[in-house]
């Protein structure tokens, strides 16, 4: 990942799980990182750990459902590090899990605000800067739920399907400007989200054991790989880490 050395990134949902692991790995690869999350209690600690290891990282309070928060995080990256080369749209929700007829309309809408509008906000804020620079990479954290129907997950499936469409649309509009947008479908990852899924008892995913999930560090490896030139052919696609072929390509087999 040394080709990423000297670049600057914004990672949303960076307080834990995939976001934290991605920020840490990018920093070890020489990337300066803005760690964005709704509160900075955990991201401040994560950023401090990166700096203690010789990396560059700053924590920024950011609710991706609020466009002004996202533009602030992107602008902080440009002001602090001079560039915005990478955006990892990772922030996402799945709670509350419920069948559609039992769902709470306000909570359902909140998931749309974070999972879909949050990705749009990141793209809208970063794309003009990347286009002005002559290039950049956006990794949208996707899911097999983008193309599958899962009981109790109507909000999650619908928003991930919409993000997949956004990935394709932005690739169509911005590839010629040197901007690569790619989705990452990592499979099930051992994060707090899986504990919520387990507790719901709805659909087969809730019946998986903790050992069945990959680590956040594996997903982070895929994020970093997708930011390199070796992944250029994946622009506009949803790259899956669930297959042996995908894992081998990232270097995990």
C-alpha positions as a LaTeX table, in Angstrom:
\begin{tabular}{lrrr}
\hline
Residue & $x$ (\AA) & $y$ (\AA) & $z$ (\AA) \\
\hline
Unk1 & 0.00 & 0.00 & 0.00 \\
Unk2 & 3.03 & 2.30 & $-0.10$ \\
Unk3 & 1.75 & 4.02 & $-3.24$ \\
Unk4 & $-0.81$ & 5.69 & $-0.95$ \\
Unk5 & 1.93 & 7.43 & 1.01 \\
Unk6 & 1.39 & 11.20 & 1.12 \\
Unk7 & $-2.32$ & 11.09 & 0.32 \\
Unk8 & $-5.15$ & 12.40 & 2.51 \\
Unk9 & $-8.42$ & 10.67 & 3.37 \\
Unk10 & $-11.76$ & 11.21 & 5.10 \\
Unk11 & $-13.28$ & 8.12 & 6.74 \\
Unk12 & $-16.83$ & 8.34 & 8.06 \\
Unk13 & $-18.09$ & 6.16 & 10.87 \\
Unk14 & $-14.49$ & 5.99 & 12.06 \\
Unk15 & $-15.14$ & 5.51 & 15.76 \\
Unk16 & $-15.15$ & 1.70 & 15.62 \\
Unk17 & $-15.41$ & $-1.35$ & 13.39 \\
Unk18 & $-14.54$ & $-1.07$ & 9.71 \\
Unk19 & $-14.12$ & 2.70 & 9.88 \\
Unk20 & $-11.57$ & 2.63 & 12.68 \\
Unk21 & $-9.66$ & $-0.29$ & 11.16 \\
Unk22 & $-9.59$ & 1.44 & 7.76 \\
Unk23 & $-8.35$ & 4.70 & 9.25 \\
Unk24 & $-5.59$ & 2.87 & 11.12 \\
Unk25 & $-4.43$ & 0.88 & 8.09 \\
Unk26 & $-4.51$ & 3.90 & 5.78 \\
Unk27 & $-2.45$ & 5.83 & 8.32 \\
Unk28 & 0.10 & 3.00 & 8.48 \\
Unk29 & 0.31 & 3.28 & 4.69 \\
Unk30 & 1.28 & 6.95 & 4.97 \\
Unk31 & $-2.16$ & 8.48 & 4.46 \\
Unk32 & $-3.19$ & 11.49 & 6.56 \\
Unk33 & $-6.67$ & 10.77 & 7.88 \\
Unk34 & $-9.69$ & 12.74 & 9.04 \\
Unk35 & $-11.68$ & 10.42 & 11.29 \\
Unk36 & $-15.32$ & 11.50 & 11.18 \\
Unk37 & $-18.04$ & 10.30 & 13.55 \\
Unk38 & $-21.06$ & 11.74 & 15.34 \\
Unk39 & $-19.10$ & 12.16 & 18.57 \\
Unk40 & $-15.35$ & 12.48 & 18.96 \\
Unk41 & $-14.94$ & 10.56 & 22.23 \\
Unk42 & $-13.74$ & 7.38 & 20.49 \\
Unk43 & $-12.26$ & 8.96 & 17.38 \\
Unk44 & $-10.08$ & 11.28 & 19.49 \\
Unk45 & $-8.57$ & 8.19 & 21.09 \\
Unk46 & $-8.15$ & 6.52 & 17.71 \\
Unk47 & $-6.51$ & 9.60 & 16.21 \\
Unk48 & $-4.20$ & 9.91 & 19.21 \\
Unk49 & $-3.13$ & 6.30 & 18.76 \\
Unk50 & $-2.33$ & 6.91 & 15.10 \\
Unk51 & $-0.29$ & 10.01 & 15.94 \\
Unk52 & 1.57 & 8.13 & 18.69 \\
Unk53 & 2.57 & 5.57 & 16.05 \\
Unk54 & 3.96 & 8.33 & 13.82 \\
Unk55 & 0.90 & 8.85 & 11.59 \\
Unk56 & $-1.27$ & 11.88 & 10.93 \\
Unk57 & $-4.90$ & 11.87 & 12.02 \\
Unk58 & $-7.52$ & 14.27 & 13.30 \\
Unk59 & $-10.97$ & 13.57 & 14.77 \\
Unk60 & $-13.93$ & 15.59 & 13.50 \\
Unk61 & $-17.51$ & 15.53 & 14.80 \\
Unk62 & $-19.73$ & 14.67 & 11.84 \\
Unk63 & $-23.29$ & 13.44 & 11.52 \\
Unk64 & $-23.38$ & 12.31 & 7.88 \\
Unk65 & $-27.13$ & 12.95 & 7.79 \\
Unk66 & $-26.27$ & 16.67 & 7.99 \\
Unk67 & $-24.69$ & 18.00 & 4.80 \\
Unk68 & $-23.03$ & 20.89 & 6.59 \\
Unk69 & $-21.27$ & 18.45 & 8.92 \\
Unk70 & $-19.93$ & 16.48 & 5.98 \\
Unk71 & $-18.72$ & 19.54 & 4.10 \\
Unk72 & $-16.95$ & 20.62 & 7.28 \\
Unk73 & $-15.15$ & 17.25 & 7.54 \\
Unk74 & $-14.10$ & 17.37 & 3.89 \\
Unk75 & $-12.93$ & 20.97 & 4.21 \\
Unk76 & $-10.98$ & 20.11 & 7.35 \\
Unk77 & $-9.11$ & 17.48 & 5.35 \\
Unk78 & $-8.23$ & 20.00 & 2.65 \\
Unk79 & $-7.20$ & 22.69 & 5.12 \\
Unk80 & $-5.26$ & 20.38 & 7.43 \\
Unk81 & $-3.58$ & 18.17 & 4.83 \\
Unk82 & $-3.84$ & 20.18 & 1.61 \\
Unk83 & $-5.77$ & 17.55 & $-0.38$ \\
Unk84 & $-8.70$ & 15.12 & $-0.39$ \\
Unk85 & $-7.53$ & 12.00 & $-2.22$ \\
Unk86 & $-9.71$ & 9.33 & $-0.59$ \\
Unk87 & $-13.22$ & 9.27 & 0.82 \\
Unk88 & $-14.48$ & 6.16 & 2.61 \\
Unk89 & $-18.26$ & 6.34 & 3.00 \\
Unk90 & $-18.54$ & 3.86 & 5.85 \\
Unk91 & $-21.08$ & 5.31 & 8.31 \\
Unk92 & $-24.20$ & 3.17 & 8.41 \\
Unk93 & $-27.11$ & 1.94 & 10.53 \\
Unk94 & $-29.25$ & $-1.19$ & 10.63 \\
Unk95 & $-31.20$ & $-0.62$ & 13.86 \\
Unk96 & $-34.05$ & $-0.95$ & 14.50 \\
Unk97 & $-34.45$ & $-4.30$ & 12.73 \\
Unk98 & $-38.15$ & $-4.99$ & 12.14 \\
Unk99 & $-40.56$ & $-6.34$ & 9.57 \\
Unk100 & $-42.01$ & $-3.53$ & 7.49 \\
Unk101 & $-45.44$ & $-3.64$ & 9.09 \\
Unk102 & $-43.87$ & $-3.31$ & 12.52 \\
Unk103 & $-41.31$ & $-0.65$ & 11.59 \\
Unk104 & $-41.25$ & 2.85 & 13.03 \\
Unk105 & $-41.51$ & 5.38 & 10.16 \\
Unk106 & $-39.24$ & 7.92 & 11.85 \\
Unk107 & $-36.54$ & 5.34 & 12.62 \\
Unk108 & $-36.84$ & 3.91 & 9.09 \\
Unk109 & $-36.29$ & 7.42 & 7.73 \\
Unk110 & $-33.25$ & 7.93 & 9.96 \\
Unk111 & $-31.59$ & 4.91 & 8.34 \\
Unk112 & $-32.27$ & 6.46 & 4.92 \\
Unk113 & $-30.74$ & 9.74 & 6.12 \\
Unk114 & $-27.53$ & 8.03 & 7.23 \\
Unk115 & $-27.10$ & 5.12 & 4.83 \\
Unk116 & $-28.19$ & 6.83 & 1.62 \\
Unk117 & $-28.19$ & 10.59 & 2.10 \\
Unk118 & $-24.98$ & 10.33 & 4.12 \\
Unk119 & $-23.22$ & 8.75 & 1.13 \\
Unk120 & $-24.70$ & 11.37 & $-1.20$ \\
Unk121 & $-23.50$ & 14.12 & 1.14 \\
Unk122 & $-19.97$ & 12.72 & 1.11 \\
Unk123 & $-19.93$ & 12.45 & $-2.66$ \\
Unk124 & $-21.40$ & 15.91 & $-3.15$ \\
Unk125 & $-18.84$ & 17.49 & $-0.85$ \\
Unk126 & $-15.78$ & 15.62 & $-2.15$ \\
Unk127 & $-16.34$ & 15.32 & $-5.90$ \\
Unk128 & $-15.75$ & 18.99 & $-6.83$ \\
Unk129 & $-12.49$ & 19.01 & $-4.85$ \\
Unk130 & $-11.31$ & 15.75 & $-6.39$ \\
Unk131 & $-12.23$ & 16.96 & $-9.87$ \\
Unk132 & $-10.25$ & 20.16 & $-9.30$ \\
Unk133 & $-7.26$ & 18.10 & $-8.15$ \\
Unk134 & $-7.52$ & 15.83 & $-11.17$ \\
Unk135 & $-8.52$ & 12.66 & $-9.39$ \\
Unk136 & $-9.42$ & 10.73 & $-6.26$ \\
Unk137 & $-10.96$ & 7.53 & $-4.98$ \\
Unk138 & $-14.28$ & 6.99 & $-3.20$ \\
Unk139 & $-15.01$ & 3.67 & $-1.50$ \\
Unk140 & $-18.68$ & 3.19 & $-0.62$ \\
Unk141 & $-19.18$ & 0.43 & 1.94 \\
Unk142 & $-21.84$ & $-1.76$ & 0.39 \\
Unk143 & $-23.41$ & $-5.10$ & 1.25 \\
Unk144 & $-24.86$ & $-8.24$ & $-0.24$ \\
Unk145 & $-28.12$ & $-6.67$ & 0.96 \\
Unk146 & $-27.87$ & $-4.32$ & $-2.02$ \\
Unk147 & $-29.00$ & $-7.14$ & $-4.28$ \\
Unk148 & $-30.83$ & $-9.43$ & $-1.84$ \\
Unk149 & $-34.09$ & $-9.25$ & 0.07 \\
Unk150 & $-33.69$ & $-10.03$ & 3.77 \\
Unk151 & $-36.51$ & $-10.20$ & 6.27 \\
Unk152 & $-36.52$ & $-7.32$ & 8.74 \\
Unk153 & $-33.96$ & $-5.36$ & 6.75 \\
Unk154 & $-36.17$ & $-3.38$ & 4.35 \\
Unk155 & $-34.46$ & $-0.12$ & 5.32 \\
Unk156 & $-30.96$ & $-1.58$ & 5.04 \\
Unk157 & $-31.57$ & $-3.47$ & 1.77 \\
Unk158 & $-33.25$ & $-0.46$ & 0.14 \\
Unk159 & $-30.52$ & 2.00 & 1.12 \\
Unk160 & $-27.67$ & $-0.31$ & 0.12 \\
Unk161 & $-29.34$ & $-0.90$ & $-3.25$ \\
Unk162 & $-29.57$ & 2.86 & $-3.69$ \\
Unk163 & $-25.90$ & 3.31 & $-2.79$ \\
Unk164 & $-24.96$ & 0.72 & $-5.41$ \\
Unk165 & $-26.86$ & 2.78 & $-7.97$ \\
Unk166 & $-25.09$ & 5.93 & $-6.76$ \\
Unk167 & $-21.74$ & 4.20 & $-7.24$ \\
Unk168 & $-22.62$ & 3.41 & $-10.83$ \\
Unk169 & $-23.99$ & 6.89 & $-11.56$ \\
Unk170 & $-20.95$ & 8.69 & $-10.18$ \\
Unk171 & $-18.63$ & 6.37 & $-12.09$ \\
Unk172 & $-20.50$ & 7.28 & $-15.27$ \\
Unk173 & $-20.27$ & 10.99 & $-14.56$ \\
Unk174 & $-16.77$ & 11.31 & $-13.10$ \\
Unk175 & $-14.53$ & 8.53 & $-14.40$ \\
Unk176 & $-13.29$ & 10.80 & $-17.20$ \\
Unk177 & $-12.24$ & 13.32 & $-14.53$ \\
Unk178 & $-9.90$ & 10.78 & $-12.96$ \\
Unk179 & $-12.21$ & 9.92 & $-10.06$ \\
Unk180 & $-12.72$ & 6.27 & $-9.22$ \\
Unk181 & $-15.81$ & 5.24 & $-7.25$ \\
Unk182 & $-16.17$ & 1.65 & $-6.11$ \\
Unk183 & $-18.36$ & $-0.27$ & $-3.70$ \\
Unk184 & $-17.06$ & $-2.80$ & $-1.19$ \\
Unk185 & $-19.30$ & $-5.66$ & $-0.12$ \\
Unk186 & $-17.24$ & $-7.25$ & 2.67 \\
Unk187 & $-19.72$ & $-9.89$ & 3.82 \\
Unk188 & $-20.55$ & $-10.15$ & 7.49 \\
Unk189 & $-18.00$ & $-8.39$ & 9.71 \\
Unk190 & $-17.45$ & $-8.85$ & 13.45 \\
Unk191 & $-18.70$ & $-5.44$ & 14.58 \\
Unk192 & $-21.39$ & $-4.11$ & 16.90 \\
Unk193 & $-23.86$ & $-4.25$ & 14.03 \\
Unk194 & $-23.65$ & $-8.05$ & 14.09 \\
Unk195 & $-24.58$ & $-8.06$ & 17.78 \\
Unk196 & $-27.76$ & $-6.14$ & 16.94 \\
Unk197 & $-28.52$ & $-8.54$ & 14.11 \\
Unk198 & $-27.96$ & $-11.53$ & 16.42 \\
Unk199 & $-30.27$ & $-10.08$ & 19.05 \\
Unk200 & $-33.07$ & $-9.52$ & 16.53 \\
Unk201 & $-33.47$ & $-13.21$ & 15.77 \\
Unk202 & $-34.81$ & $-12.28$ & 12.32 \\
Unk203 & $-33.54$ & $-13.91$ & 9.10 \\
Unk204 & $-30.65$ & $-16.39$ & 8.70 \\
Unk205 & $-27.90$ & $-13.81$ & 9.30 \\
Unk206 & $-29.00$ & $-13.54$ & 12.94 \\
Unk207 & $-28.23$ & $-17.24$ & 13.39 \\
Unk208 & $-24.58$ & $-16.96$ & 12.43 \\
Unk209 & $-21.97$ & $-17.45$ & 15.14 \\
Unk210 & $-19.46$ & $-14.72$ & 15.95 \\
Unk211 & $-16.70$ & $-16.87$ & 14.49 \\
Unk212 & $-18.48$ & $-16.87$ & 11.11 \\
Unk213 & $-17.76$ & $-13.16$ & 10.59 \\
Unk214 & $-14.56$ & $-11.71$ & 9.17 \\
Unk215 & $-12.55$ & $-9.20$ & 11.19 \\
Unk216 & $-12.78$ & $-5.44$ & 10.59 \\
Unk217 & $-9.08$ & $-5.58$ & 9.71 \\
Unk218 & $-9.85$ & $-7.80$ & 6.72 \\
Unk219 & $-12.41$ & $-5.28$ & 5.49 \\
Unk220 & $-9.85$ & $-2.51$ & 6.05 \\
Unk221 & $-7.36$ & $-4.39$ & 3.87 \\
Unk222 & $-9.95$ & $-4.39$ & 1.10 \\
Unk223 & $-10.61$ & $-0.66$ & 1.53 \\
Unk224 & $-6.92$ & 0.17 & 1.22 \\
Unk225 & $-6.50$ & $-2.16$ & $-1.76$ \\
Unk226 & $-9.40$ & $-0.50$ & $-3.58$ \\
Unk227 & $-7.60$ & 2.83 & $-3.23$ \\
Unk228 & $-4.58$ & 1.56 & $-5.18$ \\
Unk229 & $-3.98$ & 1.50 & $-8.92$ \\
Unk230 & $-4.23$ & $-2.32$ & $-8.86$ \\
Unk231 & $-7.99$ & $-1.92$ & $-8.36$ \\
Unk232 & $-8.53$ & 0.53 & $-11.23$ \\
Unk233 & $-10.52$ & $-2.03$ & $-13.24$ \\
Unk234 & $-13.12$ & $-2.23$ & $-10.44$ \\
Unk235 & $-14.37$ & 1.35 & $-10.92$ \\
Unk236 & $-18.15$ & 1.53 & $-10.88$ \\
Unk237 & $-18.56$ & $-1.99$ & $-9.51$ \\
Unk238 & $-19.39$ & $-3.57$ & $-6.16$ \\
Unk239 & $-16.31$ & $-5.57$ & $-5.17$ \\
Unk240 & $-17.09$ & $-8.60$ & $-3.01$ \\
Unk241 & $-14.78$ & $-9.91$ & $-0.32$ \\
Unk242 & $-16.96$ & $-12.98$ & 0.20 \\
Unk243 & $-15.39$ & $-15.08$ & $-2.52$ \\
Unk244 & $-11.99$ & $-16.76$ & $-2.43$ \\
Unk245 & $-11.14$ & $-14.91$ & $-5.64$ \\
Unk246 & $-11.86$ & $-11.55$ & $-4.02$ \\
Unk247 & $-9.89$ & $-12.38$ & $-0.89$ \\
Unk248 & $-6.98$ & $-13.66$ & $-2.94$ \\
Unk249 & $-6.91$ & $-10.45$ & $-4.94$ \\
Unk250 & $-6.70$ & $-8.39$ & $-1.75$ \\
Unk251 & $-4.01$ & $-10.69$ & $-0.37$ \\
Unk252 & $-6.07$ & $-12.38$ & 2.32 \\
Unk253 & $-5.69$ & $-15.98$ & 1.06 \\
\hline
\end{tabular}
